[in-house]
Amino acid sequence: MKYAVRVMLVVVVAVLVSVPVMAQTPVSSDRGFVFGNFAFQIQGNKTVTSTATPDVYGEKATIEAAQVIKGQGPTFDVGGGVRVYRNLSLGVAYSQLSTTGEAALSASVPHPLLYDRPRTTSGTATGLTHKEQQIHVFAMWMIPATEKFDVGVFGGPTFFQLKQDVVGLGTPPFSEVGSPYTSVTMNATKSQVSASKVGFNIGADVTYKFTKTFGAGGFARYSTAKVPVTPTGGSTVQIPVGGMQIGGGIRIRF
């Protein structure tokens, strides 16, 4: 959230400063633009916990999967837009992130012969993939600073598509060791679920033009949403997606 606040403040200040001069700002002769960026998404690790309480031997077992969602890593960003009025453009961008996390499992399992004598076990599930596909739709106001340098502020909705590996809790992920039934073994199985959610994006972009057509630039974008995911047999968890993206690359004007 602190990254969102910083970006929002930068964008708000940029807009407020530019409002008095927007009417006098020269209208760009560019009809549109395309861009490609290498970037890094900054999002602190989040832990989400799903639980299940199946009936086992006539009593309730308790199973918990605490999964670490790693939303930070390198990404790429491509997109473009067209000018619709003065220096106002409408555009779309696509970015993608893929990381791998793990989940800590724990269970309290009733005894098959003795009432109210649960056994406990724990384990770890590794190699759980977290993949985000992000489509950012935005409106951008371009503010020329010099003949070669300009700044754009933008915002709009982001459409998130999430593919997430989760630990299935529908079939109890443990097995009996055998007589005298004093312990059980954790056997984790994973599956992939897909879900989508609409969030928002806000940010700024800077461009330096080497020629009328080609240039380079950098951007900062904050986007966010929470996607509800329900592991088999477990409770629903809210998977955070998005974060602060910072990067740079090529700019093409036409």
N, C-alpha and C positions, 0 to 999 in steps of 0.2 A: 504494500500500500504506500510506503514512503516514496517508491519510485513513481507511482501514479501521481502523487501530490506534486512532486518536483516537475514532472512533465506538464501537468495541468497548469502550474504556475507560470512556467516558461511560455506556454501557448497563450494563456490569458494575457500576460504582459505584452507579448508580441502583437496580439490582436489589438489591445488597447492603444499601444503606441502607434499602430498603423492606421487606426480608424480615421483620424483627422486628415490623413494624406491619401486615403484610398481614392477619393474622388479626383485628386490631381495626379495619381499614379499613371504613368504612361501605359497604355494597353499593349500587352505583348503581341507580337506578330506571329508567335508560335501557335499552330493549330492543336498541337498535342505533344505528348512525350511518352517515352518508354524508359524503363530503368531495370538494372540488375544489381543486386547487392549481396555481398557476403556479410553475415551478421552474427551476433552472439545474443542469445536470449538469457536474461538474468531473472531467475525465479528461485527463491529459496526452497529447499526440500520441504515437502509437506507429508505428514503421516495421517493416513485415513484408516479407520478401524471398522471392520465388518464382523458381526457376531452371529452365532447360530446356537439354538438350544434344542437339539433333537432328543427324542425319547430313546434311551438306551437302557436295556434291562429293566424297564418299568420305572426308571427315574430320568431326570433331566440332565443331559450332559451340557457343558458349556464350552464352546469353541470360539476362539478369537483369532483374527488375522489382522495384524497391524502392518499396513503396507506403506512403504516410503515411495512417494511420487517425486521423481527427479525431473523438474521442469526447466533445467538450466543446461545450455549447451550450444554448439554452433548450429547455424541455420542459414538458409539462403532465402532471398526475397526478390521476386520479379513482378513487374506490373506495368501499368501505363494509364494514361488518361487523355481526355480531350477538353479543350477550352470551350465553355458554354456561354460565358458572359464576362466581358472585360477580362480580369485576371482570375476569374473563378473557373476551376476545372473540376470535372467529375472523373473518378478513376477507380481502379481495382488492383489489388496486389495479392499475391499468393506466397505464403511461407510455410515451411515444414520443419518440425523438430522430432527427433527420435532419441530416446534415452532408455537405459535399462536400470531397474531397481530390484528391490527384494522385499520380502514380507516376513515378519516374525510371527510364528504360530504358537499358540498355547491352548491346552485343553484340560478340562476336568471331566474325567470319565467314571461313571458309576461302576462299582464292582459287580461282576456277574453272579456272585453267590451271597455277598454280604450287603445288607442295606445301609445306606448312608456311610459308605466307606470309599469315597471317590479316589481314583488315582490321577496323578497329573503328569503331563508330558509337554514337550515343547520341540520346536524345530524351526528351520528357516527355508523358505522357498526363494530361489535365486533366478536370475535371468528373466525377470518380468518386464516385458517391453511396454513402453509408453510412447505412443506416436500421435502427434498433433498435426492436423492439416488446417491451415487458417486462410480464409478468404476475407480480406479487408476491403470493404467498400468505403469510399471516402469522398468528401468534398474538400478541395484545397484552394486557398487564396494565396497567390504568388505575389511576393513583395520584392520588386527589383531594388537592389541596393546600389549596384553600379551597372555598367553596360554588360559586364561579364559575370557578375555575382548576384544571385537572388536567393530569397528565403521563402519557403512555403510552410504554412500552418494548415493542418488538416484534422479531420475527425469523421467518424461514422460508425456503422455497425460492423462487427466481425462475426463470420460464420465459422464455428469450430466443428471439426469432425475428429472424434477421438477413437483410437483403437488401443485398448488397454488389456494387458494380461492380468488376470486376477486368480486368486486361489479359490477353487470350488469348495463350498461347505455343504452341498446338498447330500453327498455321500460322506459320512463321517471320515475325516482324513486321519484315521488311526487304526491300528490293528492290535490284537491281543498277542502278547509274547508267549503265553501259555501258562500252565500250572506252575506255581500256585496263584497266578493271576494278580500279582502285586504290581505289575507295570504294563504299560502299553507303549506302542511305537507310533510316532507321527509319520504319516505317509501323505505328503502334500501333492496335489494334482492342480495343474493350472489350465485355464482356458482363456480365450480372448473374447472380449465383448466390444461392441461398437455403439457409439452414441453421439449425439450432436446437440449443440446449444448455440444460441445467439448471444454475443456479448457486445463490446464496443471497442473502438480504438481512437487514439488521439496522439498527436505528435507534431514533429517539425522536420523539414528537409532543407538542406542547403545545396546549391549547385554552383560550380564554377565552370564557365564555358570556355573551352580552348578555341573553338570555332563556333559559328552560328548553329551548327548541328550537334557537335560532339562536346562532351564535358565529363566531369567527375563530381561526385558529391557524397554527402553523408546524411544519415537520418537517425532519429530517435523516435520510437513508437512504443506506446504502452497499450496493450490490449488485455482483456481479462474476461473470464466467465468461470462458472463451476458447473461441471457436467455430472448429472446423477447417473450412477452405475450400480447395478444390483448383481453381485456374484451369485452363482447358483446356490440356493439354500441359505444365503446370508442376508444381512441387512443392507439397505441402500447406503452408499457412500457418495460424497460429493468430491469429484476429482477436479482440482484446480488446473486450469489451462491458461496459456498466454503468459504475459509478463512484459518486462522491459526489453525491447530489442534495440541494439545499437550496432550500426555498421555503415558500410559505404561501398560504392562501386561506380558503374558507368551511368551516364545520362545521355539520352538521345532526344533531340527536339526536331519536330518537323512542321 
